């Protein structure tokens, strides 16, 4: 039991160290890495070399695969180029194993010292992230020493000997177990290094270690396929193409190992080097054979995953790049772009609202209601994306921006609900009752609606630019809208007092529309508050302002008719 716990601890430390290296490098150089990948537009050899280099830095072919899949899904790179990059990524992981399988454990303390000193001596995010990567690399080297020490007793373990003897008679099962272990740990580097550690202590025979390496490579190819399976169809093709090449390679090498009785000792002087060299030879051979045929592999994947004739699902996020989660700056930019896309849908909904109300257009009303479903789905996806991002260690600015994006998208979702559940319901009621607004009332609603539409455009600009002057302007518009609402309500009451039939018949509708539009404007102005607060232009308490606004707010409460949605006095005496 103690041996098992020590092994589990060593593997956990290895996985954590690899993760620290990957996240540290992505945070420090994420933008540069993504630009390097996207620059391999049409050249397969360059793409192959880029895959090697990027994966050698990230220590994860899965991370590289996710970045490549996101680029392929957006047609930034061709499918054949994407497959070439993934073939390079497979070779890149072998270089990491080659480096870590050497006897360089003495470097671990130096990496810890350099990483800690670098992290504590600066406040710059880039340098601190790189220091984290150095600490992670030190943990990887330390964990390998722990694994070798922990697996030493396994050499004389009778239970393990019996288990491995049975696996020796079931090579397919051995390959599948190693593949499953790789999927569970999400790291082929960790599994191959574990195999090397077991081989070093003599717990695993050379031939069995080669079969386990084949399984680790198979599992490594399955990881990006699983990660991209629910994504865009185009983004799935490159991981599947890479898996196809890897499966063929694993089958061929398994037959060579089992049928030719290859002497594993020719691959290196030590068990660890035998494992590392076989790992490199396998992936390099697959890449060299498959690279000339990446075009044919891509065509096969296009046939397996054709893009259907139906239009694209608007409710599917376009900018929430999974591969960017390791780089907060890039991920926040992705979330901001998706928030603007949500804003575009809300803008379309709001722009069509007045046409629906004026023309009793039931077809357009249903379109607007359908768009709210899209807004809800995009908001949910963005919220989940930001929640996953906050699991990473964010600095204060990144954390604040994440909160701002989440707050803005939440307010947009609320606006969509007001349009769908309130304004469109009012439009349906107006169409059913054949009511109509007076000419003066119609002009007032059109003017009020136009101002709110303008403020929505202003809010979207503020969200992107963070401009302080525009934030002041938007907050001032909140007071202007409130005063305009009061003025239009007073004029509406005057028309009722004059006995204008249209105003009497549509009174409750008229007042509810005004109030809903004002509520929409209130949600829009929320984008200005963080900017004004940072500039020190917001008071600590707004109690006095709230007290002064109460009489004006009471005007807007007349005409409330939806329990649970609106609050205030009844409207029965108005109509």
Helices and strands as residue ranges (DSSP letters): H 2-38, H 44-58, H 61-73, H 79-100, H 107-120, H 125-150, G 152-156, H 158-169, H 171-185, H 188-200, H 206-227, H 233-260, G 264-267, H 271-291, H 294-304, G 322-326, H 328-359, H 362-389, H 396-417, I 418-423, H 424-433, H 439-465, H 468-497, H 501-505, H 507-534, H 543-557
